[in-house]
Amino acid sequence: MLSLTDLTVADVMTVNPVCLRPDATLADASSTLLAKRLTGAPVVGADESPLTVVSTADLLRAYSTEPDAGSVAKQGIATAVQQVPVTCEGSMALTLACERMVRARTHQLLVVDGGRLVGVLSSTDVVRAVACIDDLRKSGRFKTDAGAASDATST
């Protein structure tokens, strides 16, 4: 029977996440996050390596410190974001990734492979996996406790 301990980060992460480039402005970041209904997005370099994460909280802090929102909007995202990204690999056990999130006090981990961003694991992804664990069991796409791939359609 499939349980949360059987899942890896790759099983539940968001692939092809919306990303920002380091030369983006705070206005660019605000528009992107609002349009995509996100609370944060990774900032990646030309080689797709994760540099940081910009969040709505970062934007709120930036806009709250300056009365002229127009001048703040033109600033680069580097002025508002100083955090080092918290990363993991897709093969990491989901339970370990959850522990890493809690210890780092973050709501998302950037998933890397060979130094390149391949996905994002958010707290929402984890909650969705927990809420849908029965559907995941039935789908047969994940390894069983025995380590063999299950196939829900075989007889």
N, C-alpha and C positions, 0 to 999 in steps of 0.2 A: 504494500500500500504506500503510495506516494505521501511524503511528508515534507515539511519545510526544509528539513535537513538534507533532503535529496536534491534540492535545487541549487544551481550555481547562479552567479550574477548574470551570465549570458542568457540564462533561461528567461529572465524577467526584465532585463534592461531595455531601455529605449535605444534603438539603433538609428543611425543617421540623425543625430540631434541637431537642432538649430544651433548654429555657432556664430560667434562674432569675431571679427578680426581686430588686431591690436590698434589699428588706426581709426576705429569706429569712434564716433562722438557719443556723449551721453544722450543726445537726442536720438541718434541711431539706435542705441541700446533700448531706450524707452519705447520707441516705436516698434521695434522688433518684439520685445517682451509683451507689449500690449496686444499687438496684432496676432501673435501666436498663443496668447493666454498663458504665458509662462511666468514663473517667479524668479527664474534665473537662466543663464545660458553660459556655456563655456566660451572662453576666448582662446582661439588657437592660432599658432604661427603658420607661416607659409608651408612648413613641413607637416602640418596637422598635429603638432605636439601641443598639448594643453598648457596654457600659460597661467590662466586664472579662471575665475567664474565671476560674472557680474550678476548681481541680484537686484530685485526691486528694493530691498533694504539699503543696498549700496547707493542706488539712485536717490532714494528718499533722503539719506544722509547728505548727499552732495547738494541736492536742491534746498535742503533746510538750512544750510550754512551760508547761503548767498541770496540776498534779496532779489537780485536780477536773474531770473530764471533763464532769460535769453542768453546771457553770457555763460551760464553754467552749461546749458545745452550744447554749446559749441566746444566745450572742453573734451579732451580725449578720455576714454574710459579708464585709462591708467591713473588718472587723477583721483578717481573714486574707489578704485579697487586695489587693494594691497595684498590680499590673501594668496597664499600658495595653494594650488589645487590639491585636494585629497583624491588620490587615485587608487585603483585596484585593477586586477586583471579579470577577464570574463570567466576564467576557470575557478575563481575564488568561490568558496561555499557562501551561499546567500546569508547564512547565519553569521559568519565571520564578517561579511561586509556590513551587516547591520551593526555589529559591535563596533566596527571602525567608524561608522557614521555617528554613533552615540558618543564615542570617545572624542571625536573631532568636533562634535557639536555642529554638524552640518546636515543638510537635508538631501545632499546628493554627492555621489562619488563619480568621478570621471573614469570611465573604463578605457584602459589603454592596452594596446598590443604592439610590442616593439617600439614603444614611445609615441605611437600615434593614437589619437582619440578614435575609438570605435563605437562608443556608446556612453550613455549616462544612466546610472542607477539612482533613482530618486526615492524618497520615502513614499511617495505615491505609488511607484512601481511595486514596492514591497507590500504595501497595504493591499494593493490590487491582487497580488499573488496570494496573500493570506485569504482574502475574501473569495477568491476563485479557485482555491486549492482543489475542490471537488471537480470542477471543470477540467483542471489540469490533469487530474487522475484519469478522467474519462477520455481525454484527448489521445493518450498513448504516445505523446511526443517525447516524454521524459523517461529517464532511466528509472527502473524500479529499484527496490531495496536490494535485489539480487544482482544488480549491475547490468542486467540485460535490458535492451530496449523493449518496451512493451508495445504491443500492437492491439489497440482496442477493436480493430475490425476483424482480426483473425478468429477462426473458430476452432 
